[in-house]
Amino acid sequence: MFDDRGYDATTVREIGERAAVDPVSDIMATRAIAPVAATLRARRVPDATLRAELIVATMLGISLTRAGGTLAGMRDADVDTILRIASEAIAALAGGPQA
């Protein structure tokens, strides 16, 4: 793989695919989703793992969209406003009070 493409052009995902593992998914599962799911399970929230995945996906989407500047409103909003609004959505996903 490195001989064909070189070190700079070979991705972690390609290495993982060749080894029949997905390191990105493994890291997400163990470091991000599992702790959130454990907290939700401890609170007896139904569908804890799915809810944890949705929470992590939401936060990643917000981070990537804001960093990339693809949506002007998110790009231009201050962090406190984003956190205030996003926390309402996260609370709903976590089984908290809904508006």
C-alpha positions in Angstrom: 0.0 0.0 0.0 2.8 2.4 0.9 4.8 1.3 -2.1 1.9 2.1 -4.4 0.7 5.4 -2.9 3.4 6.6 -0.6 3.1 7.4 3.1 1.4 10.8 2.6 -1.4 9.5 0.3 -2.2 6.4 2.4 -5.1 6.9 4.9 -5.8 5.4 8.3 -9.1 4.1 6.9 -7.3 2.3 4.0 -5.0 0.6 6.5 -7.9 -0.4 8.7 -9.9 -1.8 5.7 -6.9 -3.9 4.7 -6.6 -5.2 8.3 -10.4 -5.8 8.4 -10.9 -3.2 11.2 -12.3 0.3 11.2 -10.1 2.3 13.6 -12.2 5.5 13.3 -15.4 3.6 14.2 -13.6 1.8 17.1 -12.3 5.1 18.5 -15.8 6.7 18.2 -17.4 3.7 19.8 -15.0 3.5 22.8 -14.1 7.1 23.4 -17.3 9.0 22.5 -20.4 6.8 22.3 -19.7 4.3 25.1 -19.4 6.9 27.9 -22.5 8.8 26.8 -24.5 5.5 26.4 -23.3 4.4 29.9 -24.5 7.7 31.4 -27.9 7.3 29.7 -28.2 3.7 30.7 -27.5 4.7 34.3 -30.3 7.2 34.1 -32.5 4.4 32.7 -33.0 6.2 29.4 -34.4 3.9 26.7 -32.4 3.3 23.5 -29.3 4.6 25.3 -26.8 3.5 22.6 -28.8 4.9 19.7 -29.3 8.1 21.6 -25.6 8.3 22.3 -24.8 7.8 18.6 -27.3 10.6 17.7 -25.8 12.9 20.3 -22.2 12.3 19.1 -23.3 12.6 15.4 -25.0 15.9 16.2 -22.0 17.4 17.9 -19.7 16.2 15.2 -21.9 17.7 12.6 -22.1 21.0 14.4 -18.3 21.1 14.8 -17.5 20.2 11.2 -20.1 22.6 9.8 -18.9 25.5 12.0 -15.2 24.8 11.3 -15.9 24.5 7.5 -18.0 27.6 7.4 -20.5 26.0 5.1 -23.6 27.5 6.9 -23.3 31.2 7.4 -25.6 31.3 10.5 -23.5 28.7 12.3 -20.2 30.3 11.1 -21.2 33.7 12.3 -22.9 32.8 15.6 -21.0 33.1 18.8 -20.2 30.0 20.7 -22.5 30.7 23.6 -25.5 31.0 21.3 -24.7 27.7 19.6 -24.2 26.0 22.9 -27.5 27.3 24.3 -29.5 26.1 21.3 -27.6 22.9 20.8 -27.9 22.0 24.5 -31.7 22.0 24.1 -31.5 19.5 21.3 -29.0 17.3 23.1 -31.2 17.4 26.2 -34.1 16.1 24.1 -32.0 13.3 22.6 -30.8 12.4 26.1 -34.3 11.9 27.2 -34.7 15.1 29.1 -37.5 17.6 29.0 -38.8 18.5 25.6 -40.2 21.8 24.4 
